[in-house]
């Protein structure tokens, strides 16, 4: 999905002052990257499993992290003794998380400030998530006005991460070569997806639970977005170009 976006005079001026080597666009995974929603997902998984007479395990969020919605439902079903219609599970889990996100968006630390920096520099942003459309659309519309020019979601009919298709689609939305784009991700499958598209990938570790290992292809790991500048993004892109 794309949104209308207008480059203002102040943004045009910022582009003239920007350092060389900046990404043509920045692509953000959503859960655990753009927003700290993993706690909401874990709570939803526990709620639904126990609602249907199952026993929740701490391994559920670890297994479900970064997975597509169909795969998430399969994992949750394993912890419920009787079969539950997938549409019912989907509705219960997604409804729970959306309600929490509407109450409190839970933006990742420094994310909104970085989005503002990118907007002022005229660099487009796209959300690339495996989550359902209703969830991604909700967060895109809660973001600062003009922050995102569009999004890719789990209901777009594309192969799921770690396939590069979601990030290739994001590049199509902005009309950019993925090689010249930057990806923020927080899961192994997401990092693989972004790297396979040809983009430069940075791993966000601030919300990563123990047991999740990042073994590539990111150029660096960062906890959050606090203090990130355009110079930092240019440095990320330079690191990426050295590895390609």
Secondary structure, DSSP 8 states (H G I E B T S, - for coil): -B------HHHHHHHHHS-TT--SEEEE-TBTTTB--HHHHHHHHHHHHHHTT----THHHHHHTT--HHHHHHHHHTTSSS---HHHHHHHHHHHHHHHHHH---B-TTHHHHHHHHHHTT-EEEEE-SS-HHHHHHHHHHS-TTS-SEEE-TTSS---TTSTHHHHHHHHHHT--GGGEEEEE-SHHHHHHHHHTT-EEEEE-TT--TT----SS-SEEES--TT--HHHHHHHHHHHHHH-
